[in-house]
Amino acid sequence: MKTTVNQSDFIKAFHDVGRGEQFTYNGLCALYDYFEEIDENMELDVIAICCEYIEYKNFKALKADYSDIKNINDLEEHTTVIKVDDKSFIIVSF
């Protein structure tokens, strides 16, 4: 049995399992849009998403975790990058 969720349901699901602070509001909106684009029928698994995706406020913050990455283009060669706003982005952990 499947339940279709909208953006509000998606965001609420993170808060319901205590992961509401894992991503910013805009980050959750960007993730929702990304998942809708790649597979609108995917199963929502909040914990799996939290384990697989990381939001960074800026490139400097990413460099603290991935010092070998030189720039965004280099990052995009290693993983999926989901733009949140002008500075922040979400990546698939690698």
C-alpha distances in whole Angstrom, upper triangle without the diagonal:
4,7,10,13,17,20,20,17,17,21,20,17,21,23,20,21,24,24,25,29,28,28,30,28,29,28,24,25,26,23,21,23,23,19,19,22,21,17,15,12,13,11,13,15,18,20,20,21,24,25,25,26,29,31,35,37,39,41,43,40,39,42,42,39,40,44,44,42,45,43,40,41,41,38,36,37,36,32,30,31,30,32,32,35,39,39,36,33,30,30,28,30,32
4,7,10,13,16,17,14,14,18,17,15,18,20,18,19,22,22,23,26,25,25,27,25,26,25,21,21,22,20,17,19,20,16,15,18,18,14,12,9,10,8,10,13,15,18,18,18,21,23,23,23,27,28,32,34,36,38,40,37,36,39,40,37,38,41,42,39,42,40,37,37,38,35,33,34,33,29,27,28,26,29,28,31,35,35,32,30,27,27,25,28,30
4,6,10,13,14,10,11,15,14,12,16,18,16,17,21,20,20,24,23,23,24,22,23,22,19,19,21,18,15,17,18,15,14,18,18,14,12,10,11,9,10,13,15,18,18,18,20,23,23,23,26,26,30,32,35,36,39,36,35,38,39,36,37,41,41,39,41,39,36,37,38,34,33,35,33,29,27,27,25,27,26,29,33,34,30,28,26,26,25,28,30
4,7,10,11,9,10,13,13,12,16,18,17,18,21,20,20,23,22,21,22,20,21,20,17,16,18,16,12,14,16,13,11,15,15,12,9,8,10,9,10,13,15,18,18,17,20,22,22,22,24,25,28,30,32,34,37,34,33,37,37,35,36,39,40,37,39,37,34,35,36,33,30,33,32,28,25,25,23,24,24,27,30,31,28,26,24,25,24,27,29
4,7,8,5,6,10,10,9,12,14,14,16,18,17,16,20,19,18,19,16,17,17,13,13,15,13,10,12,14,12,10,14,15,13,10,10,10,10,9,12,13,16,17,15,18,21,20,20,22,22,25,27,29,31,34,32,31,34,35,33,34,37,38,35,37,35,31,33,34,31,29,31,30,26,23,23,20,22,21,24,27,28,25,23,21,23,22,25,28
4,6,5,6,9,10,11,13,15,15,17,19,18,16,19,19,17,17,14,15,15,12,10,13,12,9,10,13,11,10,13,15,14,10,12,13,13,11,14,14,18,19,17,19,22,21,20,22,21,24,25,28,30,33,30,30,34,34,32,33,37,37,35,36,34,30,32,33,30,28,31,30,26,23,22,19,20,18,21,25,26,23,22,20,22,22,25,28
4,5,5,6,9,10,11,13,14,16,17,16,14,16,16,14,14,11,11,12,9,7,10,10,6,8,11,11,10,13,15,14,12,14,14,14,12,14,13,17,18,15,17,20,19,18,19,18,21,22,24,27,29,27,27,30,31,29,31,34,35,32,33,31,27,29,31,27,26,29,28,24,21,20,16,17,15,18,21,22,20,18,17,20,20,23,26
4,5,5,6,9,10,11,12,15,16,15,12,15,16,14,14,10,12,13,10,9,12,12,10,12,15,14,13,17,19,18,15,17,16,16,13,15,14,17,19,16,17,21,21,19,20,19,22,22,26,28,30,28,28,32,32,31,32,35,37,34,36,33,30,32,33,30,29,32,31,27,24,23,19,20,17,19,23,24,21,20,19,22,23,25,29
4,6,5,6,9,10,10,12,14,14,12,16,16,15,15,13,15,15,11,11,14,13,10,13,15,14,13,17,18,17,14,15,14,13,10,13,12,15,17,15,16,20,20,19,20,20,23,24,27,30,32,29,29,33,33,31,33,36,37,35,37,34,31,33,34,31,29,32,31,27,24,23,20,21,19,22,26,26,23,22,20,22,22,24,28
4,5,5,7,9,10,12,13,12,10,14,13,12,13,11,12,12,8,9,11,9,7,10,12,11,11,14,16,14,12,13,12,11,8,10,9,13,14,12,13,16,16,15,17,17,20,21,24,26,29,26,25,29,29,27,29,32,33,31,33,31,28,29,30,27,26,29,27,23,20,20,17,18,16,19,23,23,20,18,16,18,18,21,24
4,5,5,7,9,11,11,10,7,10,11,10,10,8,10,10,6,8,11,10,8,12,14,13,14,17,18,17,16,17,15,14,11,12,10,13,15,12,13,16,17,15,16,15,18,19,22,25,27,24,24,28,28,26,28,31,33,30,32,30,27,29,30,27,26,29,27,24,21,20,17,17,15,18,21,21,18,17,16,18,19,21,24
4,5,5,6,9,10,10,8,11,13,12,13,11,13,13,10,11,15,13,12,15,17,16,16,20,21,20,18,18,17,15,12,13,10,13,16,14,14,18,19,18,18,18,21,22,25,28,30,27,27,31,30,29,31,34,36,33,35,33,30,33,34,30,29,32,31,27,24,23,20,21,19,21,25,25,22,21,19,21,22,23,27
4,5,5,7,9,8,8,12,12,12,14,13,15,14,11,13,15,13,12,15,16,15,16,19,20,18,16,16,15,12,9,9,7,10,13,12,12,15,16,16,17,18,21,22,26,28,30,27,26,30,29,27,29,33,34,32,35,33,30,32,33,29,28,31,29,25,23,23,20,22,19,22,26,26,22,21,18,20,20,21,25
4,5,6,6,5,5,8,8,9,11,11,13,12,9,12,14,12,12,15,16,15,16,20,20,19,18,18,16,14,10,9,6,8,11,10,9,13,14,13,14,14,18,19,23,25,26,23,23,27,26,24,26,30,31,29,32,30,27,30,30,26,26,29,27,23,21,21,18,20,17,20,24,23,19,18,16,18,18,19,22
4,5,5,5,4,8,9,10,12,11,14,14,11,14,16,15,14,18,19,18,20,23,23,22,21,21,19,17,14,13,10,11,15,13,12,16,17,16,17,16,19,20,24,26,28,24,25,28,27,26,28,32,34,32,34,32,30,33,33,29,29,32,30,27,24,24,21,22,19,22,25,24,21,20,18,21,21,22,25
4,6,7,8,11,12,14,15,14,18,17,14,16,19,17,16,20,21,19,21,24,24,23,21,21,19,16,13,12,10,11,15,14,14,17,19,18,19,19,23,24,27,30,31,28,28,31,30,28,31,34,36,35,37,35,33,35,36,32,32,34,32,29,27,26,24,25,22,25,29,28,24,23,21,23,23,23,27
4,6,8,11,11,13,15,16,19,17,14,17,19,17,17,21,21,19,21,24,24,23,22,21,19,16,12,10,8,8,12,12,11,14,16,16,17,18,21,23,26,29,30,26,26,29,28,26,28,32,34,33,35,34,32,34,34,30,30,33,30,27,25,25,23,25,23,26,29,28,24,23,20,21,21,21,24
4,6,8,9,12,14,14,18,16,14,17,19,17,18,21,22,21,23,26,26,25,24,24,21,19,15,13,10,10,14,13,11,14,17,16,16,17,20,21,24,27,27,24,24,27,26,24,27,30,32,31,34,33,31,33,33,29,30,32,30,27,25,25,23,24,22,24,27,26,22,22,19,21,21,21,24
4,5,5,8,11,12,15,13,11,14,16,14,15,18,19,18,20,23,23,22,22,22,19,17,14,12,8,8,11,10,8,11,13,13,12,13,16,18,21,23,24,20,21,24,23,21,24,27,29,28,30,29,27,30,29,26,26,29,26,23,22,21,19,20,18,21,24,22,19,18,16,17,17,17,21
4,6,7,8,9,12,11,9,12,14,13,14,17,18,18,19,22,23,22,22,22,20,18,15,14,10,11,14,12,10,14,15,14,13,13,16,16,20,23,24,20,21,24,23,22,25,28,30,28,30,29,27,29,30,26,26,29,27,24,22,21,18,19,16,19,22,21,17,17,15,18,18,19,23
4,5,7,9,12,10,10,13,15,14,15,18,19,19,21,24,24,24,24,25,22,21,17,16,12,13,15,13,10,14,15,13,12,11,13,13,17,20,20,17,18,22,20,19,22,25,28,26,28,27,25,28,28,24,25,28,26,23,21,20,18,18,15,17,20,18,15,15,14,16,18,18,21
4,7,10,12,9,9,13,13,12,14,17,17,17,20,22,22,22,22,23,20,19,16,14,10,10,12,10,7,10,12,10,8,8,11,12,16,18,19,15,16,19,18,17,19,22,24,23,25,24,22,25,25,21,22,25,22,19,18,17,15,16,14,17,19,17,14,13,11,13,14,14,18
4,7,8,5,6,9,10,9,12,14,14,15,17,19,20,20,20,22,20,19,16,15,11,12,14,10,9,12,12,9,8,6,9,10,14,16,17,14,15,18,18,17,19,22,24,22,24,22,20,23,23,20,20,23,21,18,16,15,12,13,10,13,16,14,11,10,9,12,13,14,18
4,5,5,6,9,10,10,12,14,15,16,18,20,21,22,22,24,22,21,18,18,14,16,17,14,12,16,16,13,11,8,10,9,13,16,18,15,16,20,19,19,21,24,26,23,25,23,20,23,24,21,21,25,23,20,18,16,13,12,9,11,14,13,10,10,10,14,16,17,21
4,5,5,6,9,10,11,13,14,15,17,18,20,21,20,22,21,20,17,18,15,17,18,15,14,18,18,15,14,11,13,13,16,19,21,18,19,23,23,22,24,27,29,26,28,25,22,25,27,23,23,27,25,22,20,17,14,13,10,11,15,15,12,12,12,16,18,20,23
4,5,5,6,9,10,11,12,14,15,16,18,20,19,22,20,21,18,19,16,18,19,15,15,18,18,14,13,10,12,11,14,17,19,18,18,22,22,22,23,26,27,24,25,22,20,22,24,21,20,24,23,20,17,15,11,10,6,8,12,12,10,10,11,14,17,19,22
4,5,5,6,9,10,10,12,14,15,16,18,18,20,18,19,16,16,14,16,16,12,12,15,14,10,10,7,9,10,13,15,18,15,15,19,20,19,20,23,24,22,23,20,18,20,21,18,18,21,20,17,14,12,9,8,6,9,12,12,8,8,7,11,13,15,19
4,5,5,6,9,10,10,12,14,15,16,15,17,16,16,13,13,11,13,14,11,11,14,14,11,11,9,13,13,16,19,21,19,18,22,23,21,23,26,27,24,26,24,21,23,24,21,20,23,22,18,16,14,11,11,9,12,16,15,12,11,10,13,14,16,20
4,5,5,6,9,10,11,12,14,15,14,17,16,17,14,16,14,17,17,13,14,18,17,14,14,12,15,15,18,20,23,21,20,24,25,24,25,28,29,26,27,24,21,23,25,22,20,24,23,20,16,14,11,11,8,11,15,15,13,12,11,14,16,19,22
4,5,5,6,9,10,11,12,14,14,17,16,17,15,16,15,17,17,13,14,17,15,12,12,10,13,14,15,17,20,19,18,22,23,22,22,25,26,23,24,21,18,19,21,18,17,20,20,16,13,11,7,7,6,9,13,13,11,9,8,11,13,16,20
4,5,5,6,8,10,11,12,12,14,13,14,11,13,11,14,13,9,11,14,12,9,11,10,13,15,17,18,21,19,18,22,23,21,21,25,25,23,24,22,18,20,21,18,17,20,19,15,12,11,7,9,9,12,16,16,13,10,8,10,11,14,17
4,5,5,6,9,10,10,9,12,11,12,10,12,11,15,14,11,13,16,14,12,14,14,17,18,20,22,25,23,22,25,26,25,25,28,29,26,28,25,22,23,25,21,20,23,22,18,15,14,11,12,11,14,18,19,16,14,12,14,14,17,21
4,6,5,6,9,10,9,13,12,14,13,15,15,18,17,14,16,19,17,14,16,15,18,19,20,22,25,24,22,26,27,26,26,29,29,26,27,24,21,22,24,21,19,22,21,18,14,13,10,11,10,13,17,18,16,13,12,14,15,19,22
4,5,5,6,9,9,12,11,14,13,15,14,17,15,12,15,17,14,12,14,14,16,18,19,20,24,22,20,24,25,23,23,26,26,23,25,22,18,19,21,18,15,18,18,14,11,10,7,10,10,14,17,18,15,12,10,11,12,16,18
4,5,5,6,6,9,8,10,9,12,12,15,13,11,14,15,13,12,15,15,18,20,22,23,26,24,22,26,27,25,25,28,28,25,27,25,21,22,23,20,18,20,19,16,12,13,10,13,14,17,20,21,18,15,13,13,13,16,19
4,6,5,4,8,8,11,11,14,15,18,16,14,17,19,17,16,18,18,21,23,24,26,29,27,25,29,30,28,28,31,31,28,30,27,24,24,26,23,20,23,22,19,15,15,13,15,15,18,21,23,20,17,16,16,16,20,22
4,6,6,10,10,14,14,17,18,20,18,16,19,20,18,16,19,19,21,23,24,25,28,27,25,28,30,28,27,30,30,27,28,25,22,22,23,21,18,20,21,17,14,14,12,14,15,18,20,22,20,17,15,16,16,20,22
4,7,9,9,12,13,15,17,19,16,14,18,19,16,15,18,19,21,24,24,25,28,27,24,27,29,27,26,29,28,26,27,25,21,21,22,20,17,19,18,15,12,13,12,15,16,20,22,23,21,17,15,15,14,18,19
4,5,5,9,11,14,16,18,16,14,18,19,16,16,20,21,24,26,27,28,31,29,27,30,31,29,28,32,31,29,31,28,25,25,26,23,20,22,21,18,15,17,15,18,19,22,25,26,23,20,18,17,16,19,21
4,6,9,10,14,15,18,17,15,19,20,18,18,21,21,25,27,28,29,32,31,29,32,33,31,31,34,34,31,33,31,27,27,29,26,23,25,24,21,18,19,17,19,19,22,26,27,24,21,19,19,18,22,24
4,7,9,12,15,18,16,15,19,20,19,19,22,23,27,29,31,32,35,33,31,34,35,32,32,36,36,33,35,33,29,30,31,28,25,27,26,22,20,21,19,22,22,26,29,30,27,24,21,21,20,23,25
4,6,9,12,14,12,12,15,17,15,16,19,21,24,27,29,29,32,30,28,31,32,29,29,33,33,30,33,31,27,28,28,25,23,25,23,20,17,19,17,20,21,24,28,28,25,22,19,18,17,19,21
4,6,10,12,10,11,14,15,15,16,19,21,24,27,29,30,33,30,28,31,32,29,29,33,33,31,34,32,29,30,30,27,25,27,25,21,19,21,19,22,22,26,29,29,26,23,20,19,17,19,22
4,6,9,9,8,11,13,13,14,17,18,22,24,27,28,30,28,26,30,30,27,28,32,32,30,33,31,28,29,29,26,25,27,25,21,19,20,18,20,20,24,27,27,23,21,17,18,16,18,21
4,6,5,6,9,10,11,12,15,17,21,23,26,27,29,26,25,28,28,25,26,30,30,29,32,30,28,29,29,25,24,26,24,20,18,20,18,21,20,24,27,27,23,20,17,17,15,16,19
4,6,5,6,9,10,10,13,14,18,21,23,25,27,23,22,26,25,23,24,28,29,27,30,29,26,28,28,24,24,26,23,20,18,19,17,19,18,22,25,24,21,18,15,16,14,15,18
4,5,5,6,9,10,12,15,18,21,24,25,26,23,21,25,24,21,23,26,28,27,30,29,26,28,28,24,24,26,23,20,19,19,18,21,20,24,27,25,21,19,16,16,14,14,17
4,5,5,6,8,12,14,18,21,23,24,25,22,21,24,23,20,21,25,26,25,28,27,25,26,25,22,21,23,20,17,16,17,17,20,20,23,26,25,21,18,15,14,11,12,14
4,5,5,6,9,11,15,18,20,21,23,20,18,22,21,19,20,24,24,23,26,24,22,23,23,19,19,21,18,15,13,14,13,16,16,20,23,21,18,15,11,11,9,10,14
4,6,6,7,10,13,16,19,20,21,18,16,20,19,16,18,22,23,22,25,24,22,24,23,19,20,22,19,16,15,15,14,17,16,19,22,20,17,14,11,11,10,10,13
4,6,8,11,14,18,20,20,21,18,16,19,18,15,17,20,22,21,24,23,22,23,22,19,19,21,17,15,15,16,16,18,18,22,24,22,18,16,12,11,9,8,11
4,7,10,13,17,18,18,20,17,15,18,18,15,15,19,20,18,22,21,19,20,19,16,16,17,14,11,11,12,13,16,16,20,22,21,17,14,10,8,6,6,9
4,7,10,13,15,15,17,15,13,16,16,13,14,18,19,17,20,19,16,18,18,14,14,16,14,10,9,10,10,13,13,16,19,17,13,10,7,6,5,6,9
4,7,10,12,12,14,11,10,13,13,11,12,16,17,15,18,17,15,17,17,13,14,17,14,11,11,10,10,12,12,15,17,14,11,8,5,5,7,6,10
4,7,9,11,12,10,9,13,13,12,13,16,18,16,18,16,14,17,17,14,15,18,16,13,12,10,9,10,9,11,13,11,7,6,4,7,9,10,13
4,5,7,9,6,6,10,10,10,12,14,16,14,15,14,12,16,16,12,14,17,16,14,13,10,10,10,9,11,12,9,5,6,6,8,11,11,14
4,7,8,7,8,11,12,13,14,16,18,16,17,15,13,17,18,15,16,20,19,17,16,13,12,11,9,9,10,6,4,7,9,11,15,15,18
4,5,6,7,9,11,12,13,14,16,13,13,11,10,14,15,13,15,18,17,16,16,12,13,11,10,10,9,5,5,7,10,12,15,16,17
4,5,5,6,9,10,10,11,12,10,10,8,8,12,12,10,12,15,15,14,15,12,13,12,12,12,11,8,8,9,11,11,15,15,16
4,5,5,7,9,10,9,12,10,10,10,11,15,14,13,16,18,17,17,18,15,16,15,16,15,14,10,10,12,14,14,17,16,17
4,5,5,7,9,10,13,12,13,12,13,16,15,13,16,18,17,16,17,14,15,15,15,15,14,11,10,11,12,12,15,14,15
4,5,5,6,8,10,8,10,10,10,13,12,10,13,15,13,13,14,12,14,14,14,15,15,11,10,10,10,10,12,11,12
4,5,5,5,8,7,8,9,11,14,12,10,14,15,14,14,16,14,17,17,18,18,17,14,13,13,14,13,15,13,13
4,6,6,10,10,12,13,14,17,15,14,17,18,16,17,18,17,19,19,19,20,19,16,15,15,15,14,16,14,14
4,6,9,9,12,13,14,17,14,12,15,16,14,14,16,15,17,18,19,20,20,17,15,14,13,12,13,10,10
4,6,6,9,11,12,14,11,9,13,13,11,12,14,14,17,18,19,20,20,17,15,14,14,12,13,10,9
4,6,8,10,13,14,12,11,15,15,13,15,17,17,19,20,21,22,21,18,17,17,17,15,16,14,13
4,6,9,12,13,9,10,13,12,11,14,17,16,20,20,22,23,22,19,19,18,18,15,16,14,12
4,6,8,9,6,6,10,10,9,11,14,13,16,17,19,20,19,16,16,15,15,13,14,13,12
4,7,8,6,8,11,11,11,14,16,14,17,17,20,20,18,16,16,16,17,15,17,16,15
4,5,5,6,9,10,11,13,14,12,15,14,17,17,15,13,13,13,14,13,16,16,16
4,5,5,6,9,10,10,11,8,11,11,14,14,12,11,11,10,12,11,14,15,15
4,5,5,7,9,10,11,10,13,13,16,17,15,14,15,13,14,13,15,16,15
4,5,5,7,9,11,11,14,15,18,19,18,16,16,14,15,13,14,14,13
4,5,5,6,8,8,11,12,15,17,16,14,13,11,11,9,10,11,10
4,5,5,6,6,10,11,15,16,16,15,14,11,11,9,10,12,11
4,6,8,10,13,15,18,20,20,19,18,15,14,12,12,13,11
4,7,9,13,15,18,20,21,19,17,14,13,10,9,10,8
4,6,10,13,16,18,19,17,15,12,10,7,6,8,7
4,7,10,13,16,17,16,14,10,8,6,6,9,10
4,6,9,12,13,12,10,7,6,5,7,10,12
4,6,9,11,11,9,6,5,6,9,12,14
4,6,8,8,7,4,6,9,12,15,17
4,7,8,5,5,7,10,14,16,19
4,6,5,7,10,13,17,19,22
4,6,8,12,15,19,20,23
4,7,11,13,17,18,20
4,7,10,14,15,18
4,7,10,12,15
4,7,9,12
4,6,9
4,6
4
